[in-house]
Amino acid sequence: MEIQGMRTIRRWVRAILVGGLIAMGGASGCATVGRQFPVEMVPRLEIGKTTRTEVQQMFGTPWRTGLEDGKLTWTYGHYKYKLFGRARTRDLVVRFDGQNVVTSYTFNSTENDLPQ
């Protein structure tokens, strides 16, 4: 390929990379998915007692909903990824039974901020 063609390809690659960084959150190269939720409320969840309505009052509308083994699951998550550096993530998955009562939940965080 001729030199001029190689320069054009390099310019396009640079433009794509810069555009990707901007789309991910500017020059810092960050991407955030989900939304913040009150981590301090996690210990208030009680298996077999807390209802779906109470979970929504504590945490708001879930970021994602789904089914696990035929049971309703709600996910609250906040994921912040960086092009350079450590990702920061938190998620709470709450599982409900047929009566809309919490059967189990899982909380994970990279922030070393497990609620007491």
C-alpha positions in Angstrom: 0.0 0.0 0.0 1.3 3.5 -0.8 2.5 5.9 2.0 -0.5 8.2 1.5 -2.9 5.3 2.0 -1.2 4.3 5.2 -1.4 7.8 6.6 -5.1 7.9 5.9 -5.6 4.6 7.7 -3.6 5.8 10.7 -5.7 9.0 10.8 -8.9 6.9 10.8 -7.6 4.7 13.5 -6.7 7.7 15.7 -10.1 9.3 15.1 -11.9 6.0 16.1 -9.8 5.7 19.3 -10.4 9.4 20.3 -14.1 9.0 19.5 -14.2 5.9 21.7 -12.6 7.7 24.6 -15.0 10.6 24.3 -18.0 8.2 24.1 -16.7 6.5 27.3 -16.7 9.7 29.3 -14.1 12.1 27.9 -10.4 12.2 28.0 -10.3 10.2 31.3 -11.6 7.2 29.4 -14.3 6.3 31.9 -17.6 4.5 31.4 -20.4 4.3 34.0 -23.2 1.8 33.8 -26.2 1.5 36.2 -26.9 3.9 39.0 -25.9 4.6 42.6 -27.9 2.9 45.4 -27.8 3.2 49.2 -25.3 0.6 50.2 -26.0 1.4 53.9 -29.5 -0.1 53.5 -28.3 -3.6 52.6 -28.2 -4.9 56.2 -31.9 -4.0 56.5 -32.8 -6.8 54.1 -34.3 -9.7 55.9 -34.7 -13.1 54.2 -38.2 -14.4 54.6 -39.5 -11.0 55.8 -38.7 -8.0 53.6 -41.2 -7.6 50.8 -40.7 -6.4 47.2 -42.5 -3.1 48.1 -40.1 -2.5 51.0 -37.1 -3.3 48.8 -38.3 -0.7 46.3 -38.8 1.8 49.1 -35.2 1.2 50.3 -33.4 1.1 47.0 -35.7 2.6 44.4 -36.5 1.1 41.0 -34.0 -1.7 40.1 -31.5 -1.1 37.4 -32.2 -4.6 35.9 -34.9 -7.2 36.5 -34.9 -10.9 35.5 -35.6 -14.5 36.5 -33.5 -17.0 38.2 -34.8 -20.5 38.4 -38.3 -19.0 37.6 -38.1 -16.6 40.5 -38.1 -12.8 40.2 -34.7 -11.1 40.6 -33.9 -7.4 40.9 -30.4 -6.0 40.4 -29.1 -2.7 41.7 -25.7 -1.9 40.2 -23.2 0.8 39.7 -20.2 0.0 37.6 -17.5 2.5 36.8 -14.8 1.3 34.4 -11.7 3.2 33.4 -9.4 2.8 30.5 -6.5 3.1 32.9 -6.8 2.2 36.5 -9.0 0.1 38.7 -12.7 -0.5 38.0 -15.1 0.4 40.8 -18.2 -1.8 41.0 -21.1 -2.4 43.4 -24.0 -4.7 42.9 -26.9 -6.0 44.8 -29.0 -8.9 43.5 -32.3 -9.5 45.4 -34.3 -12.7 44.8 -38.1 -13.0 45.6 -40.4 -15.9 46.1 -43.9 -16.2 44.7 -45.3 -14.1 47.5 -42.9 -11.2 46.7 -40.8 -11.8 49.8 -37.0 -11.8 49.7 -35.6 -15.4 49.6 -31.9 -14.4 49.2 -29.6 -11.5 48.2 -26.0 -11.0 47.2 -24.0 -7.8 47.6 -20.6 -7.4 46.0 -18.2 -4.4 45.9 -14.7 -3.5 44.8 -14.8 -0.7 47.3 -14.2 -2.7 50.5 -17.3 -1.2 51.9 -19.4 -4.1 53.1 -22.2 -2.7 55.2 -22.2 -3.8 58.9 
